[in-house]
Amino acid sequence: MSHSASDHCGTIVYNEDIVVLRETGRLSSARWCPSPNYGPRPTGAAISLLVVHSISLPPGQFGGRYIEQFFTNCLNPAEHPYFSTIADMHVSAHALIRRDGTVVQFVSLLERAWHAGRSCFQGVEECNDFSIGVELEGADDIPYTREQYRSLAVLTTVIRSAWPAVTSDRITGHCDIAPGRKTDPGPAFDWPNFRASLLAAQPSKKNGE
């Protein structure tokens, strides 16, 4: 994801046209890898939550196309023993941030991706209905990269520009909305570092606006 500044009127944020993003849900700066695993959001369900996940395939290993194959139902169970345990699962996320900070998008942000499962945030269940799910290529106990924190901060800034209901207190981890069932992004995810990166990524106002 490009790291340029916003324009003076705020419609372009980090090279993303926010008006177009609200209309299409497509990130122009992300590589598009469409997943069939999505559906419409329920009527009246407004985007108001960002959920941070982590994933690596095989577990603890990075690189390759296995995550993309998994989210597009193309994972070959014969390529690794672990794959046979998940190959029949139909899941997705809206976006994946690779170790080098590049972003891959699987589902339009307007649609309901299948990332959270049984979940609850502030007493409201079924977080998929009103959330955007972002996966980091990583594992609970392996530090994430500086590039990932930077890209996540930029992506979050873009999302919040399009959907202001995603306030700073409505950014959470998968482990927090599905406690006891999920642990990602895990103790390796440095929330203070991310919050600092997010603050630094906020577009500056020009001409006193």
N, C-alpha and C positions, 0 to 999 in steps of 0.2 A: 504494500500500500504506500502510495506516494506521500511524502512528508512536506508538502508545501503549505503555505499559510492560506487563510481564508481571504476572500475579497472584502471590500469595505462594506458591502451591503449584507454580507453573511449568507448569501444564497449558495456560494461555492465554499465548501469546507474541505480542506485537504484534497482538492481536485474532484470532489464529489458534488454534483449538482443536487442540492437537498430537495428541491421541488421535484426533480425527476425521480429521486430515490423514494420519496413519499408515494409517487404514482406507480412505480414499477417494482420497488423492493430490491432492485438489482444494483450491486456495487460495481461501478464501472472500473474501479481500480483492482478488483479481484478477478482471478481466473474462474470462469464459470464451468462447473462440473455438475450438471443437474442430477439430482437424486429423485427417484420415484416415490420416496418415502416422506410424504407430506400430505396435508389436507387443508381445507379452509378453516380459518379461525371462526369460532362461534360468533353469531351476530351480536354486536355490541361489545365484543372483547377487544379492548384497546391495548396496544403495545405499551407496557409499563414496567418491564422487568428485563434485566440482562443477566443471564446465567453463564458462569465461566466453568468449563469442563476441561478435562485432559484425556488424551487417548494416545496409545502407542501400540503398533502392531508390527511384529509380535510384541508382547508386553516388554517394556524396557528397551526396545530397539527403535531407532529412528531412521527416517528416509524411506524411499521407495513409494509405491502406489497402493500399499495395502489398505490404508485408511480410506482412500478414495474408492477402492474396490468394495470395501465393507459398506460404505454409505450409499453405494449404487447397486448393491446386491450382486456383485460380481466376484466376491472373494472365493478363491478356490480352496476348499478344505484340505486338499491333498498337499498343499504347499507348506503347511506347518501344523503340528499336532493341535495347537491351541485353536486354530481356525475352525476345526470341526465342531467346537463347542459354541461358536457364534455365527457360523455361516448362514444359518436359517433365520437369524434375527433381522428384522426390518426396522432400522433406526436411521437417524440422520441428525445433522446439526445445520444451522444456517450457514456457518462459516468455520473454517479451520485455519489456524495460524501455525505455519511451519516453523521449524527451529531457526530458520534464517529470516523470519519475519514476514515471508510472503503469505498472502491470503488466498484461500480457495473458497468459493461460495457454492453451496449445494442446493439451497432452497431460497426462494424469494423471501425477503424479510416480512413481506405482507402475509405469507402463508404460515401455517402451523407445522413446524418441523417436529420430528419425533425424537426429542433429545432428553427430556426431563423424566419421563415415566411417571409413576405415582409420586406425587410431590405436593408440597404445600408451602406457601409464603405468606406470612402475616395472616394466617387463618384462612387463606383462599387456596383451594385445592386445584389440581390440574394446571400446573404452571405452563405447560405447553400452549395453553389457550392464549396467554397474554405475554409471553416472553420471547426473547431472542436468545438462542443458544450458540455460544462460541466455544469451539474446542481449541485447546492448545496441544500441539504435538509434544507430549511429555508424560511424566509419571509422577506419582505422589511424592516420591523420595529423591527425585533428581532435579536439581535446580533448573529453572527455566532460563532462557537466554535474554540478554539485554534487548535484542532485536524483537523478541516476542512481547516483552513489556511495552516497548515503544509502539509496535503495531497494534497491540490491544488498546493502548491509550488513544491512538489515533482513531481506530475503528469505533471505540466507545464514544468519542467526541462526535464523530459523524452520526452515529445512531441517536445520540442525545439531541443533536441539532434537528434531526428529522422528527423525533418523538420525545419531546421534552418531559413527558411523564416518567421517563427512565431517569429519575433523580439519583444523586450519589448514594442515597440510602437504599436504592432499589437495584443495586449491583451485587450479586451474591454468587456463592459457589454451589455446585451441584450437591456437595456434602451438606449444605445448610438447608436445602429444600427437600432432601431425601435422606435425613440422618439415619444411620444404622443400616442403610441399604447402599449408599454411595459414599465414597471418600474423596473423590476428586474435587478440585485440583490438588488437594493434599497439603501437607505441611511444607512442602517445597515451594509452594506459591507464596510469594512475598507480597502480602496485601499492602503494607506501607509503601513498598517500592512502586507497586502499581498505582496507588493513590497519588504518589508524588509525580509519577510519569503522566498521569491523567491531568493533574493540575498544570504541568508544564505544557501539555498539548492543547490547552484551551486556546482557541483563536483569539488573537488580540484585536481590539477595536481600533479603528482608524478614525481620524478627524473628530475625536471626542464622542463618537457614537457609543 
